[in-house]
Amino acid sequence: MDNASSLQSFSKEIADLVRVAGRSIVGVRSHRSQGSAFSWRPGLFVTADENITDEDRLAVVLPGGETALATVKGRDPSTDIAVLRVEADNVPVVPMASVAVETGGVAIIVGADDGAPVAALGLVSRTGPAWRSVRGGNIEARIELDMPLRGSSEGGLAFDASGRAIGMAVFGPRRRVLAIPSATIDRIAARLDVEGRIARGYLGLGLQPVRIEGDGVGAMVMSADASGPGARAGLRQGDVISQWNGRAIEGVGSMLRELGPDSVGTVVRLTAIRGGEPIEFDVTIAARSDR
Protein backbone atom coordinates (compact mmCIF):
# COMPACT_ATOMS: atom_id res chain seq x y z
CA MET A 1 0.00 0.00 0.00
CA ASP A 2 1.47 3.41 -1.01
CA ASN A 3 1.64 6.42 1.29
CA ALA A 4 -1.43 8.10 -0.21
CA SER A 5 -3.53 4.96 0.24
CA SER A 6 -2.31 4.54 3.83
CA LEU A 7 -3.24 8.14 4.69
CA GLN A 8 -6.63 7.75 3.05
CA SER A 9 -7.29 4.55 5.00
CA PHE A 10 -6.26 6.21 8.26
CA SER A 11 -8.48 9.21 7.52
CA LYS A 12 -11.48 6.98 6.80
CA GLU A 13 -10.99 5.03 10.04
CA ILE A 14 -10.92 8.26 12.05
CA ALA A 15 -14.02 9.56 10.27
CA ASP A 16 -15.86 6.28 10.90
CA LEU A 17 -14.91 6.41 14.59
CA VAL A 18 -16.23 9.97 14.91
CA ARG A 19 -19.44 9.11 13.08
CA VAL A 20 -20.19 6.13 15.35
CA ALA A 21 -19.17 7.91 18.54
CA GLY A 22 -21.26 10.93 17.60
CA ARG A 23 -24.43 8.87 18.01
CA SER A 24 -23.70 8.62 21.76
CA ILE A 25 -22.53 12.17 22.50
CA VAL A 26 -24.82 15.11 23.20
CA GLY A 27 -24.44 18.80 23.84
CA VAL A 28 -25.06 20.17 27.34
CA ARG A 29 -26.61 23.62 27.64
CA SER A 30 -27.25 25.72 30.71
CA HIS A 31 -27.82 29.44 31.20
CA ARG A 32 -24.11 30.29 31.29
CA SER A 33 -22.21 27.44 29.66
CA GLN A 34 -22.16 24.75 27.03
CA GLY A 35 -20.28 21.49 26.84
CA SER A 36 -20.70 17.85 25.91
CA ALA A 37 -21.85 14.63 27.59
CA PHE A 38 -21.94 10.97 26.63
CA SER A 39 -24.37 8.12 27.20
CA TRP A 40 -23.00 6.09 30.10
CA ARG A 41 -26.03 3.97 31.04
CA PRO A 42 -29.57 3.94 29.61
CA GLY A 43 -31.05 7.32 30.50
CA LEU A 44 -27.85 8.45 32.27
CA PHE A 45 -25.24 10.74 30.75
CA VAL A 46 -21.83 11.71 32.13
CA THR A 47 -20.43 15.21 31.69
CA ALA A 48 -17.80 17.46 33.24
CA ASP A 49 -18.97 19.00 36.50
CA GLU A 50 -17.58 22.32 35.22
CA ASN A 51 -20.37 22.30 32.63
CA ILE A 52 -23.11 22.46 35.28
CA THR A 53 -23.47 26.15 36.06
CA ASP A 54 -27.26 26.23 36.48
CA GLU A 55 -29.06 23.04 37.52
CA ASP A 56 -32.51 24.59 37.02
CA ARG A 57 -31.97 25.50 33.37
CA LEU A 58 -30.25 22.42 32.01
CA ALA A 59 -30.90 20.73 28.69
CA VAL A 60 -29.10 18.47 26.25
CA VAL A 61 -29.03 18.68 22.47
CA LEU A 62 -29.39 15.17 21.10
CA PRO A 63 -27.72 13.94 17.89
CA GLY A 64 -29.71 15.51 15.07
CA GLY A 65 -30.59 18.67 17.01
CA GLU A 66 -33.59 17.71 19.17
CA THR A 67 -33.50 19.19 22.68
CA ALA A 68 -34.39 17.29 25.87
CA LEU A 69 -34.54 18.44 29.48
CA ALA A 70 -31.89 17.11 31.86
CA THR A 71 -31.74 16.82 35.63
CA VAL A 72 -28.63 16.38 37.73
CA LYS A 73 -28.49 12.91 39.26
CA GLY A 74 -25.25 13.63 41.10
CA ARG A 75 -22.01 15.55 40.83
CA ASP A 76 -18.49 15.40 42.21
CA PRO A 77 -16.35 18.52 41.79
CA SER A 78 -13.28 16.71 43.14
CA THR A 79 -13.07 14.49 40.03
CA ASP A 80 -15.00 16.84 37.68
CA ILE A 81 -17.66 14.19 37.03
CA ALA A 82 -21.42 14.78 36.92
CA VAL A 83 -24.25 12.40 36.03
CA LEU A 84 -27.38 13.64 34.24
CA ARG A 85 -30.78 11.98 33.91
CA VAL A 86 -32.19 12.45 30.39
CA GLU A 87 -35.29 10.86 28.88
CA ALA A 88 -33.64 9.72 25.66
CA ASP A 89 -33.99 6.04 24.81
CA ASN A 90 -32.46 6.19 21.35
CA VAL A 91 -28.92 7.23 22.32
CA PRO A 92 -26.59 4.19 22.42
CA VAL A 93 -24.40 3.65 25.48
CA VAL A 94 -20.63 3.99 25.05
CA PRO A 95 -18.68 1.08 26.59
CA MET A 96 -15.83 2.42 28.70
CA ALA A 97 -12.44 0.76 28.24
CA SER A 98 -10.22 0.47 31.31
CA VAL A 99 -7.02 -0.10 29.37
CA ALA A 100 -3.43 1.05 29.76
CA VAL A 101 -2.77 4.23 27.80
CA GLU A 102 0.70 4.77 26.33
CA THR A 103 2.51 8.05 25.90
CA GLY A 104 2.78 8.89 22.21
CA GLY A 105 -0.36 7.06 21.19
CA VAL A 106 -2.91 8.66 18.89
CA ALA A 107 -5.97 10.11 20.61
CA ILE A 108 -9.24 11.45 19.21
CA ILE A 109 -11.65 13.66 21.14
CA VAL A 110 -15.29 13.63 20.08
CA GLY A 111 -17.68 16.23 21.44
CA ALA A 112 -20.95 17.70 20.24
CA ASP A 113 -22.13 21.12 19.08
CA ASP A 114 -25.70 21.89 18.00
CA GLY A 115 -26.53 18.22 17.50
CA ALA A 116 -23.49 17.40 15.37
CA PRO A 117 -20.21 15.71 16.36
CA VAL A 118 -17.00 17.72 16.54
CA ALA A 119 -13.58 16.11 16.62
CA ALA A 120 -9.94 16.80 17.42
CA LEU A 121 -6.90 14.65 16.69
CA GLY A 122 -3.67 14.58 18.67
CA LEU A 123 -1.37 12.53 20.85
CA VAL A 124 -1.22 11.29 24.40
CA SER A 125 1.55 13.62 25.56
CA ARG A 126 2.03 12.20 29.05
CA THR A 127 0.82 9.33 31.19
CA GLY A 128 1.35 8.69 34.86
CA PRO A 129 0.12 6.85 37.92
CA ALA A 130 -2.90 7.60 40.06
CA TRP A 131 -3.04 11.19 41.29
CA ARG A 132 -5.10 13.51 43.46
CA SER A 133 -6.78 16.60 42.07
CA VAL A 134 -6.52 20.04 43.66
CA ARG A 135 -9.96 19.38 45.18
CA GLY A 136 -8.89 16.07 46.69
CA GLY A 137 -10.38 13.65 44.16
CA ASN A 138 -8.60 10.35 43.55
CA ILE A 139 -8.06 9.71 39.83
CA GLU A 140 -6.82 6.32 38.65
CA ALA A 141 -4.26 7.50 36.08
CA ARG A 142 -2.89 10.71 34.65
CA ILE A 143 -3.59 11.12 30.93
CA GLU A 144 -2.52 14.38 29.28
CA LEU A 145 -3.49 15.07 25.67
CA ASP A 146 -1.62 17.27 23.20
CA MET A 147 -4.47 18.69 21.17
CA PRO A 148 -6.89 21.63 21.18
CA LEU A 149 -10.15 21.29 23.07
CA ARG A 150 -13.19 23.40 22.25
CA GLY A 151 -15.18 24.62 25.21
CA SER A 152 -18.22 22.90 23.74
CA SER A 153 -16.32 19.58 23.66
CA GLU A 154 -15.40 19.51 27.37
CA GLY A 155 -17.20 16.48 28.76
CA GLY A 156 -16.87 14.60 25.48
CA LEU A 157 -14.91 11.40 25.05
CA ALA A 158 -11.29 10.65 24.23
CA PHE A 159 -10.65 7.52 22.17
CA ASP A 160 -7.48 5.63 21.33
CA ALA A 161 -6.50 4.49 17.84
CA SER A 162 -8.48 1.27 18.32
CA GLY A 163 -11.67 3.21 18.94
CA ARG A 164 -11.79 2.45 22.66
CA ALA A 165 -13.13 5.15 24.99
CA ILE A 166 -10.22 5.89 27.33
CA GLY A 167 -11.73 8.78 29.27
CA MET A 168 -13.60 12.08 29.41
CA ALA A 169 -11.90 15.16 27.96
CA VAL A 170 -11.66 18.09 30.40
CA PHE A 171 -9.59 21.18 31.01
CA GLY A 172 -7.08 20.71 33.81
CA PRO A 173 -4.89 23.26 35.60
CA ARG A 174 -3.54 25.99 33.28
CA ARG A 175 -6.02 24.83 30.61
CA ARG A 176 -4.04 21.64 30.02
CA VAL A 177 -6.22 19.02 28.28
CA LEU A 178 -6.70 15.90 30.38
CA ALA A 179 -8.69 12.70 30.06
CA ILE A 180 -10.43 11.53 33.24
CA PRO A 181 -9.85 7.76 32.92
CA SER A 182 -12.66 5.34 32.20
CA ALA A 183 -11.99 3.51 35.49
CA THR A 184 -12.54 6.74 37.45
CA ILE A 185 -15.71 7.52 35.54
CA ASP A 186 -17.24 4.10 36.19
CA ARG A 187 -16.30 4.21 39.88
CA ILE A 188 -17.55 7.74 40.57
CA ALA A 189 -20.60 7.70 38.28
CA ALA A 190 -21.86 4.49 39.89
CA ARG A 191 -21.74 6.14 43.33
CA LEU A 192 -23.35 9.33 42.06
CA ASP A 193 -26.17 7.31 40.53
CA VAL A 194 -26.95 5.79 43.94
CA GLU A 195 -25.88 8.46 46.44
CA GLY A 196 -26.06 11.70 44.46
CA ARG A 197 -22.76 13.03 45.80
CA ILE A 198 -19.27 12.07 46.90
CA ALA A 199 -18.58 13.26 50.44
CA ARG A 200 -15.48 15.41 50.87
CA GLY A 201 -13.53 16.11 54.01
CA TYR A 202 -14.32 19.14 56.17
CA LEU A 203 -12.26 20.82 58.88
CA GLY A 204 -14.58 23.75 59.49
CA LEU A 205 -11.70 26.23 59.17
CA GLY A 206 -11.22 29.28 56.99
CA LEU A 207 -7.52 29.30 56.07
CA GLN A 208 -5.06 31.73 54.57
CA PRO A 209 -1.44 30.97 53.57
CA VAL A 210 1.28 32.72 55.59
CA ARG A 211 5.07 32.56 55.80
CA ILE A 212 6.50 30.99 58.92
CA GLU A 213 9.95 30.84 60.45
CA GLY A 214 12.50 28.97 58.36
CA ASP A 215 11.00 30.09 55.02
CA GLY A 216 8.18 27.59 55.36
CA VAL A 217 4.49 28.03 54.55
CA GLY A 218 1.70 27.74 57.08
CA ALA A 219 -2.08 28.06 57.02
CA MET A 220 -3.50 30.70 59.36
CA VAL A 221 -6.95 30.05 60.80
CA MET A 222 -8.98 33.11 59.82
CA SER A 223 -12.31 31.69 60.98
CA ALA A 224 -13.53 28.53 62.70
CA ASP A 225 -17.00 27.00 62.56
CA ALA A 226 -17.89 26.62 66.24
CA SER A 227 -19.50 23.25 65.55
CA GLY A 228 -16.82 22.09 63.08
CA PRO A 229 -14.13 19.45 63.65
CA GLY A 230 -11.29 21.95 63.97
CA ALA A 231 -12.94 24.10 66.63
CA ARG A 232 -14.08 21.03 68.56
CA ALA A 233 -10.47 19.83 68.63
CA GLY A 234 -9.34 23.18 70.05
CA LEU A 235 -8.11 25.15 67.03
CA ARG A 236 -9.07 28.82 67.02
CA GLN A 237 -8.67 32.01 65.03
CA GLY A 238 -5.05 33.13 64.77
CA ASP A 239 -3.51 29.66 65.01
CA VAL A 240 -1.03 28.88 62.22
CA ILE A 241 -1.12 25.26 61.07
CA SER A 242 2.38 24.09 60.12
CA GLN A 243 2.20 20.29 59.97
CA TRP A 244 -0.22 17.57 58.87
CA ASN A 245 0.48 14.22 60.56
CA GLY A 246 4.02 15.31 61.28
CA ARG A 247 4.77 16.54 57.74
CA ALA A 248 5.31 20.20 56.92
CA ILE A 249 2.40 21.49 54.85
CA GLU A 250 2.99 23.17 51.50
CA GLY A 251 0.19 25.69 51.88
CA VAL A 252 -3.59 25.72 51.96
CA GLY A 253 -3.80 23.86 48.64
CA SER A 254 -1.91 20.87 49.99
CA MET A 255 -4.36 20.65 52.91
CA LEU A 256 -7.35 20.78 50.57
CA ARG A 257 -5.91 17.89 48.55
CA GLU A 258 -5.81 15.83 51.75
CA LEU A 259 -9.55 16.36 52.25
CA GLY A 260 -10.75 13.97 49.58
CA PRO A 261 -13.54 11.40 49.96
CA ASP A 262 -11.23 8.88 51.65
CA SER A 263 -10.42 11.34 54.44
CA VAL A 264 -13.94 11.42 55.94
CA GLY A 265 -13.96 9.83 59.40
CA THR A 266 -10.19 9.66 59.73
CA VAL A 267 -8.20 11.39 62.48
CA VAL A 268 -5.42 13.78 61.51
CA ARG A 269 -2.86 15.29 63.86
CA LEU A 270 -2.39 18.98 63.11
CA THR A 271 0.50 20.95 64.55
CA ALA A 272 -0.24 24.66 64.94
CA ILE A 273 1.78 27.60 66.21
CA ARG A 274 0.05 29.66 68.91
CA GLY A 275 1.88 32.45 70.72
CA GLY A 276 5.14 31.24 69.20
CA GLU A 277 4.75 27.71 70.58
CA PRO A 278 3.74 24.53 68.69
CA ILE A 279 0.56 22.76 69.85
CA GLU A 280 -0.84 19.48 68.52
CA PHE A 281 -4.51 18.79 67.85
CA ASP A 282 -6.18 15.50 66.88
CA VAL A 283 -8.98 16.38 64.45
CA THR A 284 -11.61 13.92 63.21
CA ILE A 285 -12.41 14.93 59.63
CA ALA A 286 -16.13 15.29 58.96
CA ALA A 287 -18.06 15.25 55.67
CA ARG A 288 -18.94 18.52 54.01
CA SER A 289 -22.64 19.27 54.04
CA ASP A 290 -22.59 21.01 50.65
CA ARG A 291 -22.36 19.30 47.27
C-alpha positions, -999 to 999 in steps of 0.1 A, spaced: 0 0 0 15 34 -10 16 64 13 -14 81 -2 -35 50 2 -23 45 38 -32 81 47 -66 77 30 -73 46 50 -63 62 83 -85 92 75 -115 70 68 -110 50 100 -109 83 120 -140 96 103 -159 63 109 -149 64 146 -162 100 149 -194 91 131 -202 61 153 -192 79 185 -213 109 176 -244 89 180 -237 86 218 -225 122 225 -248 151 232 -244 188 238 -251 202 273 -266 236 276 -272 257 307 -278 294 312 -241 303 313 -222 274 297 -222 248 270 -203 215 268 -207 178 259 -218 146 276 -219 110 266 -244 81 272 -230 61 301 -260 40 310 -296 39 296 -311 73 305 -279 85 323 -252 107 308 -218 117 321 -204 152 317 -178 175 332 -190 190 365 -176 223 352 -204 223 326 -231 225 353 -235 261 361 -273 262 365 -291 230 375 -325 246 370 -320 255 334 -302 224 320 -309 207 287 -291 185 262 -290 187 225 -294 152 211 -277 139 179 -297 155 151 -306 187 170 -336 177 192 -335 192 227 -344 173 259 -345 184 295 -319 171 319 -317 168 356 -286 164 377 -285 129 393 -253 136 411 -220 155 408 -185 154 422 -163 185 418 -133 167 431 -131 145 400 -150 168 377 -177 142 370 -214 148 369 -243 124 360 -274 136 342 -308 120 339 -322 124 304 -353 109 289 -336 97 257 -340 60 248 -325 62 213 -289 72 223 -266 42 224 -244 37 255 -206 40 251 -187 11 266 -158 24 287 -124 8 282 -102 5 313 -70 -1 294 -34 10 298 -28 42 278 7 48 263 25 81 259 28 89 222 -4 71 212 -29 87 189 -60 101 206 -92 115 192 -116 137 211 -153 136 201 -177 162 214 -209 177 202 -221 211 191 -257 219 180 -265 182 175 -235 174 154 -202 157 164 -170 177 165 -136 161 166 -99 168 174 -69 147 167 -37 146 187 -14 125 209 -12 113 244 16 136 256 20 122 290 8 93 312 14 87 349 1 68 379 -29 76 401 -30 112 413 -51 135 435 -68 166 421 -65 200 437 -100 194 452 -89 161 467 -104 137 442 -86 103 435 -81 97 398 -68 63 387 -43 75 361 -29 107 346 -36 111 309 -25 144 293 -35 151 257 -16 173 232 -45 187 212 -69 216 212 -102 213 231 -132 234 222 -152 246 252 -182 229 237 -163 196 237 -154 195 274 -172 165 288 -169 146 255 -149 114 250 -113 107 242 -107 75 222 -75 56 213 -65 45 178 -85 13 183 -117 32 189 -118 24 227 -131 52 250 -102 59 273 -117 88 293 -136 121 294 -119 152 280 -117 181 304 -96 212 310 -71 207 338 -49 233 356 -35 260 333 -60 248 306 -40 216 300 -62 190 283 -67 159 304 -87 127 301 -104 115 332 -98 78 329 -127 53 322 -120 35 355 -125 67 375 -157 75 355 -172 41 362 -163 42 399 -175 77 406 -206 77 383 -219 45 399 -217 61 433 -234 93 421 -262 73 405 -270 58 439 -259 85 464 -261 117 445 -228 130 458 -193 121 469 -186 133 504 -155 154 509 -135 161 540 -143 191 562 -123 208 589 -146 238 595 -117 262 592 -112 293 570 -75 293 561 -51 317 546 -14 310 536 13 327 556 51 326 558 65 310 589 99 308 604 125 290 584 110 301 550 82 276 554 45 280 545 17 277 571 -21 281 570 -35 307 594 -70 301 608 -90 331 598 -123 317 610 -135 285 627 -170 270 626 -179 266 662 -195 232 656 -168 221 631 -141 195 636 -113 220 640 -129 241 666 -141 210 686 -105 198 686 -93 232 701 -81 252 670 -91 288 670 -87 320 650 -50 331 648 -35 297 650 -10 289 622 -11 253 611 24 241 601 22 203 600 -2 176 589 5 142 606 40 153 613 48 165 577 53 202 569 24 215 549 30 232 515 2 257 519 -36 257 520 -38 239 486 -19 209 500 -44 206 529 -74 208 506 -59 179 486 -58 158 517 -95 164 523 -107 140 496 -135 114 500 -112 89 517 -104 113 544 -139 114 559 -140 98 594 -102 97 597 -82 114 625 -54 138 615 -29 153 639 -24 190 631 5 210 645 -2 247 649 18 276 662 0 297 689 19 324 707 51 312 692 48 277 706 37 245 687 6 228 699 -8 195 685 -45 188 678 -62 155 669 -90 164 645 -116 139 632 -124 149 596 -161 153 590 -181 152 557 -189 185 540 -226 193 540 -226 210 506 -224 193 473 
